[in-house]
Amino acid sequence: MYERAEARIDLGALKHNCARLRRRIGPDVELAPVLKADGYGHGAAHCAAAAIEAGVDRIAVATAREALQVRAMDAEVPILVLGALAPGEVEVAIMAGADVSVWDPLFVGSVATAARAAGRVTGLHVKYDTGMGRLGSSDPEVVMATAQAVNESPDLKLEALWTHFATADDPDPAFMDLQRGRLSDLGERARSLHPGLKLHAANSAALISDPATHFDLVRPGVAVYGMDPFGRDPSECDLRPVLSLHSYVATVKRFEPGMSAGYGRTWIAGEPTTVVTVPVGYGDGVRRGLSNVGEVLINGRRHRFVGTISMDNITVEVGNAAVAVGDEVTLIGSQGEETITAEQVAAKLGTINYEITCAISPRVPRSSSGDRV
Ligand SMILES: *Cc1c(COP(=O)(O)O)cnc(C)c1O
């Protein structure tokens, strides 16, 4: 370890995951990995470069700034902004040469104005809210009118009609089926007026669970990073985790009964033992809720956090294991036969794997390696 803490990004694993997803969708469906939120905490720039090398068709992001960041990596790759855009962001997205999402004829007018000012014909994806209850219009007539407004503008190109599933990770497919049916019904109507219009809906969970959701393009996020959208072990779908998180043993200390570790003395040694300090904490995104329950790997063995997690340090009881200053500590990832997955950490916190990697703060450097496919 040259660094206090380090997130290692295995770009070979990312390419492997893209290839697995490609195999599921076949050659005729566009693969558009989602690189929002700094690539789910993995570092958007190197992930974008690897995804492009893996031959994806376009990159999806949530915000205009994210689009600009991807454009800086690659002059050509088609980019789609999925999220809502504030007025100033419309210009940024257009400057990035990205397609944008719309659901309101008035907003279409402001995108057209900005596209004309920039001298750049902009592709638009009309969002239909089929049940997420968030962005998009839930009124089919407003959706049709929005598509019509796009089609009438010489500064815009009508690319797609799309939606987002609320329950794709739910074992009961009923609501997803309902949403899918709404998109395909309106899609049929819209295509009769606008031939060539694409449809898209699938996130990772839908992509994996139901080929009927693939339509013309899929937008997997979490699976690209080798995490399981259903919270299971990612290897069940042959996904390889892309991120591992490491630190090192900074001190090794013998504890006698009655000695405590950390703020508030939430843990007190009951018998003689050894406690090590690892210089990583909630300031790095190791959530304080893991105090006294989280685990790490040292020399291939699991050890439990003891005491309250601080901003910059955690304390770990290693008992009588042979541990020395400088030994590598793995918070997410594998050592020998043992693995700690983001899914396991999430389960301890009552949250989802997505939040675990997104929480890793900018203080932790992301180093990338690996061209294996
Ligand atoms: C984040 C996002 C995705 C990707 O979802 P995953 O569950 O990570 O696959 C797809 N579409 C939209 C609109 C999103 O916001």
The ligand as an SDF file (V2000), in Angstrom:
LIG
                    3D

 15 15  0  0  0  0  0  0  0  0999 V2000
  -29.7760    4.6370  -12.6830 C   0  0  0  0  0  0  0  0  0  0  0  0
  -30.6710    4.3490  -13.8180 C   0  0  0  0  0  0  0  0  0  0  0  0
  -30.5480    3.1640  -14.5480 C   0  0  0  0  0  0  0  0  0  0  0  0
  -29.6060    2.0330  -14.1370 C   0  0  0  0  0  0  0  0  0  0  0  0
  -30.2080    1.3200  -13.0850 O   0  0  0  0  0  0  0  0  0  0  0  0
  -29.4920    0.0090  -12.4480 P   0  0  0  0  0  0  0  0  0  0  0  0
  -30.4920   -0.4880  -11.4910 O   0  0  0  0  0  0  0  0  0  0  0  0
  -28.2410    0.5010  -11.7750 O   0  0  0  0  0  0  0  0  0  0  0  0
  -29.2120   -0.9040  -13.5590 O   0  0  0  0  0  0  0  0  0  0  0  0
  -31.3330    3.0090  -15.6710 C   0  0  0  0  0  0  0  0  0  0  0  0
  -32.2200    3.9660  -16.0390 N   0  0  0  0  0  0  0  0  0  0  0  0
  -32.3950    5.0940  -15.3320 C   0  0  0  0  0  0  0  0  0  0  0  0
  -33.3970    6.0940  -15.7690 C   0  0  0  0  0  0  0  0  0  0  0  0
  -31.6380    5.3280  -14.2030 C   0  0  0  0  0  0  0  0  0  0  0  0
  -31.8230    6.4420  -13.5120 O   0  0  0  0  0  0  0  0  0  0  0  0
  1  2  1  0
  2  3  1  0
  2 14  2  0
  3  4  1  0
  3 10  2  0
  4  5  1  0
  5  6  1  0
  6  7  2  0
  6  8  1  0
  6  9  1  0
 10 11  1  0
 11 12  2  0
 12 13  1  0
 12 14  1  0
 14 15  1  0
M  END
$$$$
